[in-house]
Amino acid sequence: MIYSPNILLEGKKIIKLLKKLQHRGQDSSGLGYYADNKIITLKSLDKVENLEKEYLKSNSTENSNMFLGHTRYATSSKTENKLNSAYPKLGNFQGFPFAFVFNGNIPKTNCDSDLINSEISNSREHTFKDALIKFMKKYDRAYNLIFMFKGDIYVLRDPYGTRPLSIAIYDNETIVVSSETTVFDEVMILFPKYKLLFKTTIHPGTLNVISDGHINTENVIKFKNKAHCLFEFIYFMDKCSEVKGKSIGEYRYLFGKQIALQEQNNSIDIEKKNTIVCGIPNTAIEYGIGYAEEMGYKYLQVIQKNKTSQRTFIEENDETRIKASNKKYIYNSEEIKDKHVILVDDSIVRGITIKNIVKKIRDYNPKSIHIRVGCPAIINTCSFGVDIPTQSELVRNNHLDIESITQFLEVDSLLYLSLENINEVLKLNNFCSGCMNGNYNDNKLLEW
């Protein structure tokens, strides 16, 4: 969301901002804005560049001081028409239209976007704000929601703080709310005269109303502990985004060092001569560099990501994941030959991508292949916004010990980073690690 009370913004530039969040969803993208006192929405399938083409094709020259943008990653309502399920969604409260975008997943619902729309549209509360507060008290996770209603912006973050959400203020009173802070720097590139004054995390359990350039924050719900998604740090978030003063890339670098410390404690021995380390691009590169530095191995990027490829984990099914993973990478065969190759990956969920990589590397005659993983084995489903709907699809649940997974992947050794070692970097009392150990960090309500 971007809101500038005193300036009309160009839609084509706002669409460019959405490209900084392409990694968060590639099923569809959309834009919503006010024009002639009406809410206009524009949506497109697949990548943001298609939305950009649609916008230019529409010959729209309309500018607005308020825009909502979204990239969708489907974790529910997968049978719904993709374009129909794209955000922003439209609704109506007491005869007045609203638009909203949503990041998360509300468990035990067939279509969470329809549920949200129905709860607000059919609310008997006197004000729109009260309708949102009632919704927050009824549903505790997982959602980040932004609404446009009667010229104002309403921002909700669930009390667990499941998904990341931040806000930035610029010197001309422009306000930007984004899943990731990487968008904030891009604003200053697209609008060179803007100066960033302030950025911070939106507090969990709060409702923030942006009106006439002012922000009013209301504390709705407080839990003893939060449940930030650990998988966001491990995989989803862009390496340039920041949380608590560190970039995500820095956290992943430190995770890589912890893999090495864990390996040294386990007395796993691989000769240093002719050994190279390679992080699986792009998410695991920082893990690999941290690991290689701590172990004293040479880091060499013998695998490059094809620039046209998309994220395979968020493909809609295994068939498309396999096809995508086979086209995803380019290999440096000369540097692989006769080397001990240590591949560092951020996570292994279904095992499709890493198994294909290992198979390809075997074709180039390495001495051995080893895998190091930047998080524990994924063993449970997620109902809060990561597409892990069944336990049966998880490689760890089909191979009940490390030796069995090692054989399945056809590698010489395999090591997962433990939660204990992750805790050395991130104190896990405020994180959800349910997909790794069953602890979804459920809380009881406290009073503000």
VENKAFEN-V684190 format. One line per field, one symbol per residue. ss: DSSP state (H for helix, E for strand, C for the rest). Layout:
BEGIN
ss=???
END
This chain:
BEGIN
ss=CEECCCCCEEHHHHHHHHHHHHHHCCCEEEEEEEECCEEEEEEEECCHHHHHHHHHHCCCCCEECEEEEEEECCCCCCCCCCCCCCCCEEEEECCEEEEEEEEECCCCCCCHHHHHHHHHHCCCCCCHHHHHHHHHHHCCCCEEEEEEECCEEEEEECCCCCCCCEEEEECCCCEEEECCCHHHHHHHHHCCCCCEEEEEECCCCEEEEEECCEEEEEECCEECCCCEEHHHHHHHCCCCCEECCEEHHHHHHHHHHHHHHHHHHCCCCCCCCCEEEEECCCCCHHHHHHHHHHHCCEECCCEEECCCCCCCCCCCCHHHHHHHHHHCEEECHHHHCCCEEEEEECCCCCCHHHHHHHHHHHCCCCCEEEEEECCCCCCCCECCCCCECCHHHCHHHHCCCHHHHHHHHCCCEEEECCHHHHCCCCCHHHEECHHHHCCCCCCCEECC
END
